[in-house]
Amino acid sequence: MFIYTTNSPEDTIQFGNKIGNILKPGMILLLYGDLGAGKTCLASGILKSLGVNEYVTSPTFTLVNEYEGRLSVAHFDLYRLNEPEELYDIGFEEYLYGERVVLIEWPERGGEMIPSTYLKVEITGFENQREIRLESVGEEYEGLVKELENFACTGN
């Protein structure tokens, strides 16, 4: 596990940029945190680094927003999901096993539909300061965590 602290929304976006710069096709990031924790702020930094120039919002009412940049991205927000089975209706599994990068806010609402390997990103904080915990769940994400830890230690 690696923990990174940001001190402003801009810092959180910048850290999202660093994450996005090293993502590979098919990677899945689960974004945990309370309302207002900064999940969408981090996601916007990730998307910006992938060449998405659109304004990024959380897909709270649509469940998924799709973006095209250097990599294709599916950004889910499961906050308003009533039952995990609703994910079948939008072809959720097809997003998980393709070449898209997948960002999932409120993954705890997805139940057994959530994959078994991913990068866990947990955001907590107060006012502008955020603590971002990154944990590899599956070997393929260990290198990503190490690269981000190296960035924090060296600044590049």
Order of alpha helices (4+ residues) and beta strands (2+ residues): beta-alpha-beta-alpha-beta-beta-alpha-alpha-beta-beta-beta-alpha
